[in-house]
Amino acid sequence: MAHYSCDYAQQVHFPSNPLQPGPIYFLTPRKCGIFGVCCEAIPQQVNFLVDEAFLTGKGANAVIIMLHYYLEHHGVHSAIVHFNADNCAGQNLKNPIIWYLLWRVLTGLNKRISLSLPAGHTKFSPDWCFGLLKQRFRRSVVGSLHDLVEVVERSASVNKAQVVGTLDGECIVKSYDWTGHLSPFFKKIEAFKTFHHFVMDCQAMGEVSTIKTSDDPVVREQLLREPSVIPSTCLPPVVSPTGLSSEQQWYLYDRIRQFCPFILMSVRI
């Protein structure tokens, strides 16, 4: 059995300097989101670094994209998986998350998946790893995404960096329209936010066991719109990132470039 915990960290900005130049205080440098997935048994956390040019929001679809990449490239490939996440309505408390996990069970990628979203649960392993990362970040000069990768790798042995896209514009973690792909096959769970524990098992195809608290009875619900119709193993259509707008590119060039280390001023950041 594999146990994973996942969460978003507060985004960071670069260029960043511990001796912050005064004028940059009133400006907004380039943004980079951080999403961490921690394997509790090792322990090791993979930190997805989402550069501003590859941001697709913090909704359920973005979470699914990074979870899928993690399970395919960094996971321990266990048949039984348990996920732990915070009780965030904007990111985790969404039906598409359940649809994706149920899709993995239906297509044979996993035999059993459980997800816990306990209310009031805010501090767990990802926060420990984020804290080590942020400590190193505050003491380091970061002029580019490459520098941020080094900060993550050197912050602690438990932290590992995974860039979503490269400096050259190459998208490594592909964005898929999971919500649009799965919605024709699955129904929504009514009163979704009242439940905090979900279990999907290959012995109950298409069903999700939901529990409000540990003392409450289990409620089973069939989510397949047509029990005889199971989604295929094919991946959804790829969604290309919109990239930086021309206005944002000029803003970074005119207002932010001067604060980069001299060696990076002629390099695309």
C-alpha positions in Angstrom: 0.0 0.0 0.0 1.2 3.5 -0.9 0.3 6.6 1.2 0.6 10.0 -0.5 -0.1 13.5 0.8 -0.5 16.4 -1.5 -1.0 20.2 -1.2 -0.2 23.5 -2.7 2.4 25.9 -1.3 2.2 29.7 -1.5 3.7 30.7 -4.8 7.2 32.2 -5.0 8.5 35.0 -7.1 11.8 35.4 -9.0 14.2 37.1 -9.3 14.6 37.0 -5.6 17.4 38.3 -3.4 17.8 38.0 0.4 19.1 41.6 0.3 16.0 42.8 -1.5 16.6 45.9 -3.6 14.2 48.6 -2.5 12.5 49.4 -5.9 11.4 45.7 -6.5 9.2 45.9 -3.4 6.5 47.8 -5.4 6.8 45.4 -8.4 5.6 41.9 -9.1 8.3 39.5 -10.3 7.8 36.4 -12.3 5.5 33.9 -10.4 6.0 30.2 -9.9 3.4 27.9 -8.3 4.5 24.9 -6.2 2.5 21.7 -5.8 3.9 19.0 -3.6 3.2 15.2 -3.5 4.9 13.4 -0.6 5.3 9.7 -0.4 5.0 9.1 3.4 6.9 5.8 3.4 10.2 6.9 1.9 9.7 9.9 2.7 10.3 12.0 -0.4 8.3 14.9 -1.8 8.2 15.8 -5.4 7.6 19.5 -5.8 6.0 20.6 -9.1 7.4 24.0 -10.1 4.7 25.6 -12.3 6.2 28.6 -14.0 3.9 31.5 -14.8 3.9 30.6 -18.5 2.5 27.2 -17.7 -0.1 28.1 -15.1 -3.5 26.5 -15.7 -5.1 27.6 -12.4 -5.4 25.8 -9.0 -8.6 24.0 -9.7 -9.4 20.3 -9.7 -8.1 19.8 -13.3 -4.6 21.2 -12.4 -4.4 18.9 -9.4 -5.4 15.9 -11.5 -2.7 16.7 -14.1 0.1 16.7 -11.6 -1.2 13.7 -9.6 -1.4 11.7 -12.8 2.2 12.7 -13.8 3.4 11.8 -10.3 1.8 8.4 -10.2 3.1 7.5 -13.7 6.7 8.8 -13.2 7.5 9.1 -9.5 5.0 6.8 -7.7 5.8 3.4 -6.2 3.3 1.7 -8.5 1.3 0.1 -5.7 -2.1 -1.5 -6.4 -3.6 0.0 -3.2 -3.2 3.7 -2.7 -4.3 6.1 0.0 -4.3 9.9 -0.6 -4.4 12.5 2.1 -5.1 16.2 1.4 -6.5 19.3 3.1 -10.1 20.2 3.1 -9.9 22.9 0.4 -13.1 23.6 -1.5 -11.4 25.3 -4.4 -8.9 22.5 -5.1 -9.6 19.1 -3.6 -13.3 19.2 -2.8 -14.3 18.7 -6.4 -16.1 15.8 -8.2 -13.5 15.6 -11.0 -10.9 14.4 -8.4 -13.2 11.5 -7.5 -13.9 10.8 -11.2 -10.2 10.6 -11.9 -9.4 8.2 -9.0 -12.4 6.1 -10.0 -11.2 6.0 -13.6 -7.9 4.6 -12.4 -9.7 1.8 -10.6 -12.0 1.1 -13.5 -9.1 0.9 -16.0 -7.0 -1.4 -13.8 -4.3 1.0 -12.9 -5.1 0.5 -9.2 -7.2 -2.0 -7.3 -8.3 0.2 -4.5 -7.9 4.0 -3.8 -9.0 5.9 -0.8 -9.0 9.6 -0.3 -9.2 11.5 3.1 -10.0 15.2 3.3 -10.5 15.7 7.0 -12.0 19.1 8.0 -9.6 21.3 10.0 -6.6 19.3 8.8 -4.1 21.9 7.8 -0.6 20.7 8.9 0.9 17.6 7.5 4.0 16.3 5.6 3.9 18.6 2.6 4.0 21.6 5.0 7.2 20.2 6.6 8.8 19.9 3.1 7.5 23.3 2.0 9.0 24.8 5.2 12.5 23.4 4.4 12.2 24.7 0.9 11.1 28.2 1.9 14.0 28.4 4.4 16.5 27.7 1.7 14.7 30.1 -0.7 14.8 33.0 1.7 18.6 32.6 1.9 19.3 32.2 -1.8 19.7 34.4 -4.8 17.2 33.1 -7.4 17.4 34.6 -10.8 15.7 32.0 -13.0 13.7 28.8 -12.9 17.0 26.8 -13.0 18.1 28.5 -9.8 14.8 27.6 -8.2 15.3 24.0 -9.1 18.7 24.1 -7.3 17.1 25.6 -4.3 14.5 22.8 -4.0 17.1 20.1 -4.5 19.5 21.5 -1.9 16.9 22.5 0.6 16.7 18.9 2.1 17.2 15.3 1.0 13.4 14.8 1.1 12.7 17.5 -1.5 12.9 16.8 -5.2 12.1 19.3 -8.0 9.9 18.6 -11.1 9.5 21.5 -13.5 6.2 21.6 -15.4 7.9 23.5 -18.3 11.4 24.4 -19.3 13.1 27.8 -20.0 12.8 27.1 -23.7 9.0 26.7 -23.5 8.9 22.9 -23.6 6.0 21.5 -21.7 7.1 18.5 -19.7 4.0 17.8 -17.6 1.3 17.7 -20.3 -2.0 19.4 -19.5 -5.1 17.3 -20.2 -8.8 18.2 -20.1 -9.7 15.6 -17.5 -12.9 17.3 -16.4 -14.3 17.4 -19.9 -13.1 13.9 -20.7 -14.7 12.2 -17.6 -17.9 14.2 -17.1 -19.8 12.3 -19.8 -19.2 9.0 -17.9 -19.7 10.0 -14.3 -22.3 11.6 -12.1 -21.7 14.1 -9.4 -21.9 13.2 -5.7 -24.7 15.2 -4.1 -23.7 17.2 -1.0 -20.1 16.5 -1.9 -18.6 18.9 0.7 -20.3 17.1 3.6 -18.2 14.0 3.0 -14.6 13.6 4.1 -13.6 10.1 3.2 -13.9 8.3 -0.1 -13.1 4.7 -1.1 -13.0 3.2 -4.6 -12.5 -0.5 -5.0 -12.3 -2.8 -8.0 -14.8 -5.2 -6.3 -17.5 -2.5 -6.6 -17.0 -1.2 -10.1 -18.3 2.3 -10.5 -19.2 2.7 -6.9 -17.8 5.1 -4.4 -18.1 4.6 -0.6 -18.4 7.9 1.1 -18.1 8.7 4.8 -18.8 12.0 6.6 -16.8 11.1 9.8 -15.2 8.0 11.2 -18.3 7.3 13.3 -20.8 7.7 10.5 -22.1 4.8 8.4 -20.8 4.2 4.9 -22.9 5.5 2.0 -22.3 3.8 -1.3 -23.2 5.6 -4.6 -23.0 4.4 -8.2 -21.3 7.2 -10.2 -21.3 5.6 -13.6 -24.0 7.1 -15.7 -24.3 3.8 -17.6 -22.8 0.9 -15.5 -22.1 -1.0 -18.7 -20.1 1.9 -20.2 -16.6 2.3 -18.8 -14.2 5.0 -20.0 -11.2 3.8 -22.0 -7.6 4.0 -20.9 -7.0 6.7 -23.6 -5.8 10.0 -22.2 -7.9 13.2 -22.7 -7.0 15.8 -25.3 -3.9 17.9 -24.6 -4.6 21.5 -23.6 -1.8 23.8 -24.6 -0.8 26.5 -22.0 -1.7 30.0 -23.0 1.8 31.3 -22.1 2.6 34.8 -21.1 0.7 37.6 -22.7 2.7 40.2 -24.7 1.9 42.8 -22.0 3.4 40.5 -19.2 6.5 39.8 -21.3 7.2 43.5 -21.8 6.5 44.1 -18.1 9.1 41.5 -17.1 11.6 42.8 -19.6 11.2 46.5 -18.8 10.6 46.4 -15.0 11.9 43.1 -13.6 14.9 42.2 -15.8 17.2 44.8 -14.2 17.0 42.9 -10.9 18.3 39.6 -12.4 21.9 38.7 -11.9 24.0 40.2 -14.7 24.8 36.9 -16.3 21.1 36.2 -16.8 20.1 39.5 -18.3 20.5 38.2 -21.8 18.9 34.9 -21.0 15.2 34.1 -21.3 14.0 33.5 -17.8 
